[in-house]
């Protein structure tokens, strides 16, 4: 029996200040047994500079600093905002929404992919994950 699901690949969760509400809404619309799968920036990545070279291998920020990353235009208006949560924060959001955490997938840098991508490169990608994929399920009871 197909129970349905909710999927977002970098589309919602890291860009919403109160992401706990996203979890609650996903749980609300799911049928029992349905899955909520979302990807976000891997929490450990926040501690490192966004640099594909050796500078990107040195922790510069506290993993526990939840200050959002903000880019602004010339007038000071925010044009991009991404919110950091620790792994524990995400697990607590999922549990508080009444969902079960089934898996956390941390994709490895793919073999044969030798080109940098933004702040990521084989140098960084082989050492620390850039993405975390959370697989959640709404319980049957």
N, C-alpha and C positions, 0 to 999 in steps of 0.2 A: 504494500500500500504506500503510495506517495503522500507524504505529509506536507509538502510545500516547503518554501524557504524564502529567506531574505539574504541578499548578497550585496555587498558594497566593497569595491576594490579601490581604496584610497578616495572614495567619493564623498564620505560624510564624516566618519568618526574623528579623524585628526583635525578637522576644521570646525568643530562645534565645541564651544567652551563648556557646555554642560552635556557632555557625551553620555552621562548616565541616563539622560532622558531618551537618547537614541536607543539605548539598550531596552529601556522600559517599553518604548513604542514597538520595537521589533518583537519583543515577547508578547505584547498585546495582540499583534496581528497574526502570529504564528498559531497553527493548530498544534495540539500535543504531538510530539515527535518531530515537528518541523525544525529546520536548522537555520541559524543565523550565522553567516560567515562574513567576516570583515578583515580587511588588511589595513595596516597602518605602519608608520615609521616605527622601526624596532626601538623600544625604549632606550636601549644601551647606546644607540647611535647619537642621542642627544648630548652625551658627554664629550663627543669628539668634534673637532672642527670639520666643516664641510669642505674638505680638501682632498683630492684624489692622490696626492703625493705623501711623502713621509710626514709632513705636518699633520695630516689627518689621522695619524696613528697615536697621537698624544692626547690623552683626556684633558680637556680644557675647562669643562663645566661640570657642576655637580649633577649626577644622575637624578638627584632628588629635587632639583630646581625645576619647578613647574611653570616658570615664566614662559608665556607663548613666544614663538618666533614670529616676528612681524616685519614685513617689508612695506615701505611707504613710498608714495609718489612725491613729486617736488613740493606739493602743497602740504605734505604731512599726513595725507589721507592713507589709511591702511589699504593696501591692494592685495595682500596675501597674509593670512594668519594661520599658523599651525600650532596646536596645543599638545603639550607633552604630558603623558601620564606614565607612571612606572608600571612594571608588570603587575605588581600588587594592586595598584589602582584599577587596572583593567579587570583583574580577577574579581575584585570587590564589586565593580560596576555590574559585571555579568551575574554574579550571585545575587546582588540586591534586586536585579530585574527578574529573578526567578528562573534564570536559565542555568543549564548545566554546561560547564566547560568540557568539551570532548577532546580538544587537541589545540596545541599551539605549534604552528608550522613556522620554521625559521629557514627560508630558502637559502641555500648556499650559492655562492657566485658560480655561474655555469662554466664548466671546462670549455676551453676554446674561445671564450669571450674575452678578447684581449684589449678591447677599447674602453677607455674611461667613459662613464656616463654621469654627467653632472659632477657631483662631489665624490662619486664612487669609481673605483678602479679595481683591477684584479688585486693590486697590493692591499687595499682595504677589505675588499669583498671576501678574500680568502681567510681573513682574520676575525672580522666581526659582521654580524648580520645587519642588513639594511632594512629588512622588512619582517614584520610579524603578522601571521595570518591566524586569527582566532576562530575556532570552530565551536559553535555553541548549539545546544539543543533544548527545546522546550520539553520539560518532563511530561509524561503521560498522566501523572496525577497531580 
